[in-house]
Amino acid sequence: MPHEEPIERVVERLLNGDDHSRRVFLRRMGAVGLVAGAGSLLAACGEVGGSSSGTVAATTPAKVSHPKTAIGSITVSNWPLYIDEKTPKEWERKEGAELKYLEDINDNESFYAKVRQDLEAGRPIGRDIVTLTDYMAARWIDRGFVEPIDKANVPNAKNLSPSLQSPSWDPERAYTLPWQSGMTGIGYNPKKTGGKLTGMEDLFDPKFKGRVTFLSEWRDSTTLLMLADGINPADATVDDVMAQLDKMEEASASGQIRRFTGNDYAKDLASGNVWACVAWSGDIVQLQADNPDLEFLIPEAGAGIWSDNMMIPAGAEQPYGAETWMNFYYDPAVAAQLAAYVNYVSPVEGAREHMLEIDPGLAENQLVFPDAETQKRLYPVVNLTGADEREVTARMQEIAGA
């Protein structure tokens, strides 16, 4: 039976070239009741949302010049199962270089804790690229832990989607380029809810009592609630966030909210234990391959969008090599190959046209290639200062019982 093979072996075979997609992997994990673990591997969603500092670097980024040199090798840190099998080898052949690809970012905070001491001491961390979510990328920029990008070495950066070109924490994209993006919205099963849902107010409908989950990641859950109240998350204060936590606490105490989750909501949604939940887009795309009844809703009031961002750590040994990596993945044809595997939002303009040849269904999927109308309904998740963030995190832990 499938569950007799250790999960470690399944992951190892996938990473060593077994011809499975991420969707197949998630289906297998769901079949053996391990979606909770699989979800945390499948997406870089463990920590999504706004900046920990609420600021950008205090000074204008210095202009840098990274001369073209023999690369030799580069070291890239990324999240598990967040790249396909073929494109890294294509980069190695193209550049005549060697890649050391580490899948060692399981969540933003634990990775930061692992390298923080070296960063603060000004020592290299042994990586040429790290791939971190918006709020953590902002923290690294604010603390001077990253090297500016020499855009002369990344001409394909011109292909960055317009909607992602100027985040508040890196307005010129001087330090970062998105690897992939994703949305935070509502995942649900219309056959369970009795029809289509329209917004966050549906999750508070008494007839769904005990069949609803929210994410324990407060940035995601409160962003959706604020949008429903007409508050732009970019303008939100700590009081705005706390007011939404009050709603969540009340709904949890009454039994409306079944529980607060990480990626493990996917298991409950797939099994029918949960009918509607705050969810991440890539997970729902994965689950739809096995259960086409499931839907992902961008509420009428809007949804959140986040990115995992490539950055060059300060003191990186091979910044030029890192920039060739960035440039390679911003080639639309390469970006399409990557998106066909990961099923998240491609940040690269032109990738959709190439996806039409690879997988026409994904090319038409608004969760992978949102059109301009969809993008108008997507908002960066809430962004607080460091002190406010700590206060909110502590409050969320109390509510979730962490």
C-alpha positions as CSV (number, residue, x, y, z in Angstrom):
1,M,0.0,0.0,0.0
2,P,1.2,3.6,-0.7
3,H,1.6,4.5,3.0
4,E,4.0,1.7,3.6
5,E,6.7,3.7,1.8
6,P,8.3,6.3,4.2
7,I,7.5,9.8,3.3
8,E,11.3,10.6,3.3
9,R,11.7,8.1,0.4
10,V,8.8,9.7,-1.6
11,V,10.4,13.1,-1.3
12,E,13.8,11.7,-2.1
13,R,12.6,10.1,-5.3
14,L,10.8,13.3,-6.3
15,L,13.9,15.3,-5.8
16,N,16.0,12.9,-7.7
17,G,14.0,12.9,-10.9
18,D,11.0,10.7,-10.4
19,D,8.5,12.0,-13.0
20,H,5.8,13.3,-10.7
21,S,4.3,16.7,-10.6
22,R,3.6,18.6,-7.4
23,R,-0.1,17.8,-7.9
24,V,0.6,14.1,-8.0
25,F,2.7,14.4,-4.9
26,L,-0.1,16.2,-3.0
27,R,-2.7,13.6,-4.1
28,R,-0.5,10.8,-2.7
29,M,0.0,12.6,0.6
30,G,-3.7,13.2,0.8
31,A,-4.3,9.5,0.2
32,V,-2.3,8.6,3.2
33,G,-3.5,11.4,5.5
34,L,-0.2,13.3,5.3
35,V,-1.3,16.5,3.5
36,A,-0.4,18.6,6.5
37,G,3.2,17.6,6.1
38,A,3.1,17.7,2.3
39,G,1.5,21.2,2.3
40,S,4.4,22.6,4.2
41,L,6.8,21.2,1.7
42,L,4.8,22.1,-1.4
43,A,4.7,25.8,-0.9
44,A,6.6,28.5,0.6
45,C,3.6,29.6,2.5
46,G,4.8,28.9,6.0
47,E,5.2,32.6,6.7
48,V,3.5,34.9,4.2
49,G,2.7,38.5,4.5
50,G,3.9,42.0,5.3
51,S,7.2,43.4,6.4
52,S,8.4,42.9,9.9
53,S,9.8,46.4,9.9
54,G,7.3,48.3,8.0
55,T,10.1,50.3,6.4
56,V,12.5,50.2,3.5
57,A,16.2,50.8,3.6
58,A,16.9,54.3,4.9
59,T,19.1,55.3,2.1
60,T,19.0,55.0,-1.7
61,P,20.6,51.7,-2.8
62,A,24.2,52.1,-3.9
63,K,24.8,51.5,-7.5
64,V,26.8,48.2,-7.9
65,S,28.8,46.6,-10.6
66,H,29.4,42.9,-10.6
67,P,31.9,42.1,-13.4
68,K,31.3,39.2,-15.6
69,T,33.6,36.5,-14.3
70,A,34.0,32.7,-14.5
71,I,31.2,31.5,-12.2
72,G,32.5,28.2,-11.1
73,S,29.6,27.4,-8.8
74,I,26.7,29.1,-7.0
75,T,24.7,28.1,-3.9
76,V,21.0,28.7,-3.9
77,S,18.7,28.3,-0.8
78,N,15.0,27.7,-1.6
79,W,11.9,25.9,-0.3
80,P,11.4,22.2,-0.8
81,L,9.7,21.0,-4.0
82,Y,9.7,24.6,-5.4
83,I,11.6,23.9,-8.6
84,D,11.3,21.5,-11.6
85,E,13.9,18.8,-12.5
86,K,15.1,20.2,-15.9
87,T,15.7,23.9,-15.7
88,P,18.5,23.9,-13.1
89,K,20.5,21.6,-15.4
90,E,19.7,23.9,-18.3
91,W,21.2,26.8,-16.3
92,E,24.4,24.7,-15.6
93,R,24.8,23.9,-19.3
94,K,24.2,27.5,-20.3
95,E,26.6,29.0,-17.9
96,G,29.2,26.2,-17.8
97,A,28.8,26.3,-14.0
98,E,27.9,24.1,-11.1
99,L,24.8,24.5,-9.0
100,K,24.5,23.6,-5.3
101,Y,20.8,23.8,-4.7
102,L,19.7,23.6,-1.1
103,E,16.1,23.0,-0.1
104,D,16.7,24.2,3.4
105,I,14.0,27.0,3.9
106,N,11.1,25.3,5.6
107,D,9.9,28.5,7.0
108,N,11.2,32.1,7.1
109,E,11.8,32.4,10.8
110,S,13.7,29.2,11.3
111,F,15.9,29.9,8.3
112,Y,16.6,33.4,9.6
113,A,17.4,32.0,13.0
114,K,19.9,29.7,11.4
115,V,21.9,32.4,9.6
116,R,21.2,35.5,11.8
117,Q,24.3,35.3,13.9
118,D,26.6,35.3,10.8
119,L,24.5,38.1,9.1
120,E,24.7,40.3,12.2
121,A,28.5,39.7,12.4
122,G,29.0,40.6,8.8
123,R,30.1,37.1,7.8
124,P,29.1,35.3,4.6
125,I,26.4,32.7,5.1
126,G,27.5,30.4,2.3
127,R,24.7,31.2,-0.1
128,D,24.6,33.3,-3.3
129,I,20.8,33.4,-3.4
130,V,18.2,33.0,-0.7
131,T,14.4,33.0,-1.5
132,L,12.3,34.6,1.3
133,T,8.8,35.8,1.6
134,D,7.9,39.5,1.4
135,Y,7.9,40.4,5.1
136,M,11.2,38.6,5.7
137,A,12.8,40.0,2.6
138,A,11.8,43.5,4.0
139,R,13.5,42.7,7.2
140,W,16.8,41.7,5.5
141,I,16.8,44.8,3.4
142,D,16.1,47.0,6.4
143,R,18.9,45.5,8.4
144,G,21.5,45.7,5.5
145,F,21.8,41.9,5.0
146,V,21.5,41.9,1.2
147,E,23.5,43.0,-1.7
148,P,21.9,45.3,-4.4
149,I,21.4,43.6,-7.8
150,D,23.4,44.8,-10.7
151,K,20.5,45.1,-13.2
152,A,23.0,45.2,-16.1
153,N,23.4,41.5,-15.5
154,V,19.7,40.8,-15.3
155,P,18.2,42.3,-18.5
156,N,15.3,39.9,-18.3
157,A,14.2,41.8,-15.2
158,K,12.2,43.9,-17.6
159,N,9.8,40.9,-17.8
160,L,8.7,41.4,-14.2
161,S,4.9,41.7,-14.0
162,P,3.8,45.3,-13.6
163,S,1.8,44.5,-10.5
164,L,4.9,43.3,-8.6
165,Q,7.4,46.0,-9.7
166,S,7.2,48.4,-6.8
167,P,6.5,46.9,-3.3
168,S,6.7,49.5,-0.5
169,W,9.7,47.7,1.1
170,D,11.8,47.6,-2.1
171,P,10.1,50.2,-4.4
172,E,12.8,50.0,-7.1
173,R,13.3,46.2,-6.9
174,A,16.9,47.1,-6.1
175,Y,17.4,44.1,-3.9
176,T,14.8,41.5,-4.9
177,L,13.1,39.7,-7.7
178,P,10.1,37.5,-7.1
179,W,10.6,33.7,-7.6
180,Q,6.9,32.9,-7.4
181,S,3.8,34.6,-6.1
182,G,0.6,33.3,-4.5
183,M,-2.8,34.5,-3.4
184,T,-4.6,34.2,-0.1
185,G,-8.3,33.8,-0.5
186,I,-11.1,31.3,0.3
187,G,-11.0,27.6,-0.6
188,Y,-14.3,25.8,-0.5
189,N,-16.5,23.0,-1.8
190,P,-19.8,24.3,-3.3
191,K,-21.3,20.8,-2.9
192,K,-20.9,21.2,0.8
193,T,-21.7,24.9,1.2
194,G,-24.8,24.5,-1.0
195,G,-23.7,26.9,-3.7
196,K,-21.2,29.6,-4.5
197,L,-19.7,31.9,-1.9
198,T,-18.9,35.5,-2.5
199,G,-16.8,36.8,0.4
200,M,-15.5,36.5,4.0
201,E,-18.9,37.1,5.5
202,D,-19.9,33.6,4.3
203,L,-17.3,32.1,6.7
204,F,-19.4,33.5,9.5
205,D,-22.7,32.0,8.3
206,P,-24.1,30.0,11.2
207,K,-25.0,27.1,8.9
208,F,-21.3,26.5,8.4
209,K,-20.5,26.4,12.2
210,G,-17.6,24.1,12.9
211,R,-16.9,23.6,9.2
212,V,-14.7,26.7,8.8
213,T,-10.9,27.1,9.4
214,F,-8.7,30.2,9.4
215,L,-5.0,30.4,8.9
216,S,-2.9,30.8,12.1
217,E,-0.7,33.1,10.0
218,W,-2.4,36.3,11.1
219,R,-1.1,38.4,8.1
220,D,-3.3,36.3,5.7
221,S,-6.4,36.0,7.8
222,T,-6.6,39.6,8.9
223,T,-5.8,40.9,5.4
224,L,-9.0,39.2,4.0
225,L,-11.1,40.5,6.9
226,M,-9.8,44.0,6.6
227,L,-10.6,44.0,2.9
228,A,-14.1,42.9,3.6
229,D,-14.4,45.9,6.0
230,G,-13.2,48.3,3.3
231,I,-9.7,48.7,4.8
232,N,-6.7,48.7,2.5
233,P,-4.1,46.4,4.2
234,A,-1.4,48.8,3.1
235,D,-2.9,51.5,5.3
236,A,-3.7,49.2,8.3
237,T,-2.7,50.1,11.8
238,V,-2.1,47.7,14.7
239,D,-5.5,48.6,16.0
240,D,-7.1,47.6,12.6
241,V,-5.4,44.2,12.9
242,M,-6.4,43.8,16.5
243,A,-10.0,44.5,15.7
244,Q,-9.9,41.6,13.2
245,L,-8.3,39.3,15.8
246,D,-11.3,40.2,18.1
247,K,-13.7,38.9,15.4
248,M,-11.6,35.7,15.0
249,E,-11.5,35.1,18.7
250,E,-15.2,35.5,19.1
251,A,-15.9,33.2,16.2
252,S,-13.5,30.6,17.6
253,A,-15.1,30.8,21.0
254,S,-18.6,30.2,19.6
255,G,-17.4,27.2,17.6
256,Q,-17.9,28.9,14.2
257,I,-14.2,28.5,13.5
258,R,-13.3,24.9,13.8
259,R,-9.6,25.6,14.3
260,F,-6.6,27.7,13.1
261,T,-4.3,25.9,10.7
262,G,-1.2,25.9,8.7
263,N,-1.2,24.0,5.4
264,D,-3.1,21.2,7.1
265,Y,-6.4,22.8,6.1
266,A,-5.9,21.0,2.8
267,K,-6.5,17.6,4.4
268,D,-9.7,18.7,6.0
269,L,-11.0,20.4,2.9
270,A,-10.2,17.4,0.7
271,S,-11.9,15.0,3.1
272,G,-15.1,17.2,3.6
273,N,-14.5,17.8,7.3
274,V,-14.1,21.5,6.4
275,W,-16.4,23.2,3.9
276,A,-14.7,26.6,3.6
277,C,-11.4,28.0,4.7
278,V,-8.8,30.7,4.4
279,A,-6.5,29.1,1.9
280,W,-3.5,29.6,-0.4
281,S,-4.0,29.5,-4.2
282,G,-1.3,26.9,-5.0
283,D,-2.7,24.4,-2.6
284,I,-6.1,24.6,-4.2
285,V,-4.7,24.2,-7.7
286,Q,-3.0,21.1,-6.5
287,L,-6.1,19.7,-4.8
288,Q,-8.3,20.4,-7.8
289,A,-6.4,17.9,-9.8
290,D,-7.9,15.2,-7.6
291,N,-11.1,16.9,-6.6
292,P,-12.4,19.3,-9.3
293,D,-15.3,20.2,-7.1
294,L,-13.1,22.4,-5.0
295,E,-12.9,26.1,-5.8
296,F,-10.7,29.0,-4.9
297,L,-12.5,32.3,-4.4
298,I,-11.0,35.8,-4.7
299,P,-13.7,37.6,-2.6
300,E,-15.5,40.5,-4.1
301,A,-13.7,42.8,-1.7
302,G,-10.3,41.5,-2.8
303,A,-7.7,38.9,-1.8
304,G,-4.1,39.0,-0.6
305,I,-1.0,38.4,-2.8
306,W,2.5,37.6,-1.6
307,S,5.8,36.7,-3.2
308,D,8.9,34.6,-2.4
309,N,11.8,36.7,-3.4
310,M,15.3,36.0,-4.7
311,M,18.0,38.0,-2.9
312,I,21.8,38.1,-2.8
313,P,23.0,37.9,0.8
314,A,25.7,40.4,1.8
315,G,29.1,38.9,1.4
316,A,28.0,36.4,-1.3
317,E,30.9,34.8,-3.0
318,Q,29.4,34.9,-6.5
319,P,26.9,37.8,-7.0
320,Y,27.5,37.7,-10.7
321,G,26.6,34.1,-10.8
322,A,23.5,34.8,-8.8
323,E,22.4,37.4,-11.3
324,T,22.8,35.0,-14.2
325,W,20.4,32.7,-12.2
326,M,17.9,35.4,-11.8
327,N,18.2,36.4,-15.5
328,F,17.7,32.8,-16.6
329,Y,14.5,32.3,-14.6
330,Y,13.1,35.6,-16.0
331,D,13.3,34.2,-19.5
332,P,9.5,33.6,-20.3
333,A,10.1,30.1,-21.7
334,V,12.0,29.0,-18.6
335,A,9.4,30.7,-16.3
336,A,6.7,28.7,-18.0
337,Q,8.5,25.4,-17.4
338,L,8.8,26.4,-13.7
339,A,5.2,27.4,-13.4
340,A,4.0,24.2,-15.0
341,Y,5.6,22.3,-12.1
342,V,4.9,24.6,-9.1
343,N,1.4,25.9,-10.1
344,Y,1.8,29.2,-8.3
345,V,1.5,32.7,-9.9
346,S,4.3,33.3,-12.3
347,P,5.9,36.8,-11.9
348,V,7.2,36.8,-15.4
349,E,5.4,38.5,-18.3
350,G,5.3,36.4,-21.4
351,A,5.4,33.0,-19.5
352,R,1.7,32.4,-20.2
353,E,2.2,32.4,-24.0
354,H,4.8,29.6,-23.6
355,M,2.5,27.8,-21.1
356,L,-0.1,27.5,-23.9
357,E,2.2,25.0,-25.5
358,I,3.1,23.2,-22.3
359,D,-0.3,23.0,-20.6
360,P,-3.2,25.1,-22.1
361,G,-5.3,24.5,-19.0
362,L,-2.8,26.1,-16.7
363,A,-2.4,29.0,-19.2
364,E,-6.1,29.8,-18.6
365,N,-6.0,29.3,-14.9
366,Q,-6.4,32.7,-13.1
367,L,-4.6,31.3,-10.1
368,V,-1.4,30.8,-12.1
369,F,-1.8,33.6,-14.7
370,P,-4.2,36.2,-13.3
371,D,-5.3,38.7,-15.9
372,A,-5.4,42.4,-15.4
373,E,-8.9,42.4,-14.1
374,T,-8.0,39.8,-11.5
375,Q,-4.8,41.6,-10.5
376,K,-6.9,44.7,-9.7
377,R,-8.5,42.7,-6.9
378,L,-5.2,41.6,-5.3
379,Y,-3.6,43.5,-2.4
380,P,-0.3,43.1,-0.6
381,V,-0.9,41.6,2.8
382,V,-0.8,43.7,6.0
383,N,2.5,45.3,6.9
384,L,3.4,46.3,10.5
385,T,6.4,47.6,12.4
386,G,8.5,45.2,14.4
387,A,7.1,46.1,17.8
388,D,3.5,45.9,16.6
389,E,4.2,42.7,14.8
390,R,5.4,41.1,18.0
391,E,2.3,42.3,19.8
392,V,0.0,40.9,17.2
393,T,1.9,37.6,17.0
394,A,1.6,37.1,20.7
395,R,-2.2,37.8,20.6
396,M,-2.7,35.4,17.7
397,Q,-0.9,32.7,19.6
398,E,-3.3,33.1,22.5
399,I,-6.3,32.9,20.2
400,A,-5.0,29.9,18.3
401,G,-3.9,28.2,21.5
402,A,-0.3,27.9,20.3
